[in-house]
Amino acid sequence: MDVPIELITERLVLRKPTPLDVRPIYEGYARDPDVIRYLAFHGGQTIEDVERFIERALHGWDAGTILTWAITLKTDGTLIGMIDVRLESHANVGYVLAREHWSRGYMTEALRAVVRWAMDQPEIFRLWAVCDVENVASARVMEKAGMEREGILRRWITLPNRSDLPRDCYCYSIVR
């Protein structure tokens, strides 16, 4: 599989993360309750939690199982979020963006780049993702990136910042 360390778009550079990204992630969004509301990790992240995340991301690159890119602004290199593809039986994508950068089209731009890359890989026939049924913004990002809603996965995922019980999610995909 052709795995680029960088994906470049009009306004963004998606690049392999480094240990230098720990502080920008920690200060930029990891503790922001609005950002992590629909993510699968608990609020109150410590710097050590973020260090472990970067270690797992780099291990995923080495193993070829999880490809995580830091989303940075092309103009100044500011880290504004992360996007990853988990290479399971099908490719599964997930993403996060700092609140300061919401509603500017950055995540749609990043997801489109990942979708283009994934659909160019002969081994990948399906790229899919889920979002909580209340996460309208994430659903819209996937739609703008060319993914189609397939349906609702009932009681699919526990989002600890929303509830201790599994929640319904929309399932989106793009296939070739």
C-alpha beads as a LAMMPS data file, in Angstrom:
LAMMPS data file: protein, C-alpha beads

176 atoms
175 bonds

1 atom types
1 bond types

-500.0 500.0 xlo xhi
-500.0 500.0 ylo yhi
-500.0 500.0 zlo zhi

Masses

1 110.0

Atoms # bond

1 1 1 0.000 0.000 0.000
2 1 1 1.286 3.459 -0.880
3 1 1 1.188 5.369 2.425
4 1 1 2.182 9.023 2.166
5 1 1 3.726 10.637 5.210
6 1 1 2.112 13.876 3.997
7 1 1 -1.118 14.731 2.220
8 1 1 -1.209 18.313 0.962
9 1 1 -4.399 20.236 0.181
10 1 1 -5.098 23.835 -0.738
11 1 1 -4.863 25.085 2.873
12 1 1 -3.592 22.114 4.881
13 1 1 -0.709 19.735 5.330
14 1 1 -1.656 16.374 6.826
15 1 1 1.552 14.863 8.186
16 1 1 2.753 11.997 10.304
17 1 1 2.630 13.064 13.972
18 1 1 5.728 13.566 16.101
19 1 1 6.350 13.788 19.862
20 1 1 6.499 17.578 19.388
21 1 1 2.732 17.484 18.773
22 1 1 1.929 16.530 22.376
23 1 1 1.758 20.076 23.759
24 1 1 -0.291 21.554 20.838
25 1 1 -2.793 18.687 21.131
26 1 1 -3.000 19.018 24.902
27 1 1 -3.410 22.792 24.813
28 1 1 -5.393 22.950 21.584
29 1 1 -8.268 20.542 22.047
30 1 1 -7.668 17.430 24.188
31 1 1 -9.300 18.996 27.248
32 1 1 -11.967 21.084 25.491
33 1 1 -15.362 19.640 26.498
34 1 1 -17.009 20.874 23.284
35 1 1 -14.387 19.152 21.124
36 1 1 -14.327 15.831 22.960
37 1 1 -18.091 15.626 23.557
38 1 1 -18.494 13.011 20.791
39 1 1 -15.125 11.254 21.157
40 1 1 -14.546 7.864 22.769
41 1 1 -12.117 9.038 25.460
42 1 1 -12.856 10.667 28.798
43 1 1 -12.414 14.356 29.437
44 1 1 -9.667 15.489 31.755
45 1 1 -6.839 14.286 29.537
46 1 1 -3.377 14.682 31.015
47 1 1 -0.191 15.447 29.150
48 1 1 0.768 11.801 29.750
49 1 1 -2.459 10.653 28.060
50 1 1 -1.557 12.682 24.994
51 1 1 2.004 11.325 25.039
52 1 1 0.552 7.787 25.038
53 1 1 -1.738 8.724 22.147
54 1 1 1.241 9.903 20.076
55 1 1 3.147 6.711 20.967
56 1 1 0.170 4.608 19.793
57 1 1 -0.110 6.679 16.618
58 1 1 3.555 6.160 15.785
59 1 1 3.305 2.451 16.592
60 1 1 0.295 2.278 14.253
61 1 1 2.398 3.761 11.455
62 1 1 5.183 1.247 12.100
63 1 1 2.721 -1.663 12.167
64 1 1 0.747 -0.359 9.180
65 1 1 -2.514 -0.697 11.107
66 1 1 -3.473 2.869 12.031
67 1 1 -2.378 5.784 9.882
68 1 1 -2.706 9.016 11.842
69 1 1 -2.036 12.401 10.307
70 1 1 -1.700 15.673 12.197
71 1 1 -3.792 18.313 10.443
72 1 1 -1.745 21.498 10.161
73 1 1 -2.260 24.846 8.485
74 1 1 -0.165 25.209 5.361
75 1 1 0.540 28.879 6.153
76 1 1 2.303 28.439 9.484
77 1 1 2.276 24.750 10.459
78 1 1 -0.169 25.212 13.349
79 1 1 -1.609 21.854 14.440
80 1 1 -5.408 22.122 14.376
81 1 1 -6.522 18.496 14.620
82 1 1 -5.949 14.871 13.746
83 1 1 -7.374 12.373 11.283
84 1 1 -6.707 8.668 11.091
85 1 1 -7.496 5.583 9.064
86 1 1 -7.680 2.307 10.955
87 1 1 -6.950 -0.526 8.556
88 1 1 -9.221 -3.254 9.855
89 1 1 -11.355 -5.545 7.693
90 1 1 -12.417 -2.298 6.065
91 1 1 -10.745 1.101 6.384
92 1 1 -12.323 3.135 9.187
93 1 1 -11.731 6.883 9.486
94 1 1 -11.954 9.173 12.526
95 1 1 -11.075 12.787 13.136
96 1 1 -10.965 15.680 15.583
97 1 1 -10.593 19.432 15.086
98 1 1 -9.847 22.193 17.593
99 1 1 -12.929 24.341 18.225
100 1 1 -11.114 27.517 17.177
101 1 1 -11.023 26.092 13.627
102 1 1 -14.615 24.854 13.316
103 1 1 -16.896 26.082 10.521
104 1 1 -14.072 26.939 8.110
105 1 1 -14.186 23.801 5.972
106 1 1 -10.873 22.466 7.251
107 1 1 -12.153 19.073 8.302
108 1 1 -14.030 18.553 5.053
109 1 1 -10.834 19.440 3.179
110 1 1 -8.785 17.008 5.280
111 1 1 -11.336 14.203 4.971
112 1 1 -11.563 14.664 1.196
113 1 1 -7.783 14.225 0.974
114 1 1 -7.926 11.025 3.021
115 1 1 -10.885 9.728 0.997
116 1 1 -8.989 10.384 -2.282
117 1 1 -5.915 8.599 -0.944
118 1 1 -7.904 5.630 0.385
119 1 1 -9.939 5.144 -2.778
120 1 1 -6.694 5.145 -4.815
121 1 1 -5.409 2.147 -2.856
122 1 1 -6.107 -1.176 -4.597
123 1 1 -6.491 -2.880 -1.202
124 1 1 -9.210 -0.540 0.035
125 1 1 -12.718 -1.037 -1.320
126 1 1 -14.613 0.607 1.524
127 1 1 -13.889 3.551 3.800
128 1 1 -16.388 4.041 6.582
129 1 1 -16.995 6.129 9.690
130 1 1 -19.607 6.686 12.348
131 1 1 -20.841 9.704 14.237
132 1 1 -23.316 10.111 17.051
133 1 1 -26.805 10.870 15.732
134 1 1 -26.680 14.226 17.540
135 1 1 -23.351 15.198 15.940
136 1 1 -24.846 17.066 12.992
137 1 1 -21.586 18.843 12.130
138 1 1 -19.648 15.596 11.731
139 1 1 -22.404 14.054 9.626
140 1 1 -22.298 17.095 7.333
141 1 1 -18.489 16.846 7.006
142 1 1 -18.781 13.239 5.835
143 1 1 -21.519 14.116 3.363
144 1 1 -19.481 17.004 1.931
145 1 1 -16.511 14.639 1.566
146 1 1 -18.594 12.310 -0.620
147 1 1 -19.523 9.696 1.959
148 1 1 -23.082 8.357 2.020
149 1 1 -25.195 7.639 5.066
150 1 1 -25.949 3.926 5.190
151 1 1 -28.128 3.901 8.258
152 1 1 -28.137 3.929 12.024
153 1 1 -26.118 1.565 14.169
154 1 1 -28.253 1.166 17.289
155 1 1 -26.454 1.444 20.629
156 1 1 -23.139 1.253 18.761
157 1 1 -20.611 3.162 20.854
158 1 1 -20.192 4.464 24.354
159 1 1 -19.145 8.099 24.396
160 1 1 -18.076 8.727 27.998
161 1 1 -18.526 12.490 27.717
162 1 1 -22.192 11.989 26.732
163 1 1 -23.396 8.883 28.569
164 1 1 -22.323 5.639 30.217
165 1 1 -24.695 3.793 27.886
166 1 1 -24.044 2.944 24.226
167 1 1 -25.440 5.515 21.814
168 1 1 -26.897 5.363 18.330
169 1 1 -24.585 6.377 15.490
170 1 1 -24.992 7.149 11.836
171 1 1 -22.830 4.972 9.619
172 1 1 -21.288 6.601 6.544
173 1 1 -19.174 5.076 3.816
174 1 1 -17.656 5.484 0.409
175 1 1 -16.960 2.434 -1.725
176 1 1 -15.468 1.640 -5.076

Bonds

1 1 1 2
2 1 2 3
3 1 3 4
4 1 4 5
5 1 5 6
6 1 6 7
7 1 7 8
8 1 8 9
9 1 9 10
10 1 10 11
11 1 11 12
12 1 12 13
13 1 13 14
14 1 14 15
15 1 15 16
16 1 16 17
17 1 17 18
18 1 18 19
19 1 19 20
20 1 20 21
21 1 21 22
22 1 22 23
23 1 23 24
24 1 24 25
25 1 25 26
26 1 26 27
27 1 27 28
28 1 28 29
29 1 29 30
30 1 30 31
31 1 31 32
32 1 32 33
33 1 33 34
34 1 34 35
35 1 35 36
36 1 36 37
37 1 37 38
38 1 38 39
39 1 39 40
40 1 40 41
41 1 41 42
42 1 42 43
43 1 43 44
44 1 44 45
45 1 45 46
46 1 46 47
47 1 47 48
48 1 48 49
49 1 49 50
50 1 50 51
51 1 51 52
52 1 52 53
53 1 53 54
54 1 54 55
55 1 55 56
56 1 56 57
57 1 57 58
58 1 58 59
59 1 59 60
60 1 60 61
61 1 61 62
62 1 62 63
63 1 63 64
64 1 64 65
65 1 65 66
66 1 66 67
67 1 67 68
68 1 68 69
69 1 69 70
70 1 70 71
71 1 71 72
72 1 72 73
73 1 73 74
74 1 74 75
75 1 75 76
76 1 76 77
77 1 77 78
78 1 78 79
79 1 79 80
80 1 80 81
81 1 81 82
82 1 82 83
83 1 83 84
84 1 84 85
85 1 85 86
86 1 86 87
87 1 87 88
88 1 88 89
89 1 89 90
90 1 90 91
91 1 91 92
92 1 92 93
93 1 93 94
94 1 94 95
95 1 95 96
96 1 96 97
97 1 97 98
98 1 98 99
99 1 99 100
100 1 100 101
101 1 101 102
102 1 102 103
103 1 103 104
104 1 104 105
105 1 105 106
106 1 106 107
107 1 107 108
108 1 108 109
109 1 109 110
110 1 110 111
111 1 111 112
112 1 112 113
113 1 113 114
114 1 114 115
115 1 115 116
116 1 116 117
117 1 117 118
118 1 118 119
119 1 119 120
120 1 120 121
121 1 121 122
122 1 122 123
123 1 123 124
124 1 124 125
125 1 125 126
126 1 126 127
127 1 127 128
128 1 128 129
129 1 129 130
130 1 130 131
131 1 131 132
132 1 132 133
133 1 133 134
134 1 134 135
135 1 135 136
136 1 136 137
137 1 137 138
138 1 138 139
139 1 139 140
140 1 140 141
141 1 141 142
142 1 142 143
143 1 143 144
144 1 144 145
145 1 145 146
146 1 146 147
147 1 147 148
148 1 148 149
149 1 149 150
150 1 150 151
151 1 151 152
152 1 152 153
153 1 153 154
154 1 154 155
155 1 155 156
156 1 156 157
157 1 157 158
158 1 158 159
159 1 159 160
160 1 160 161
161 1 161 162
162 1 162 163
163 1 163 164
164 1 164 165
165 1 165 166
166 1 166 167
167 1 167 168
168 1 168 169
169 1 169 170
170 1 170 171
171 1 171 172
172 1 172 173
173 1 173 174
174 1 174 175
175 1 175 176
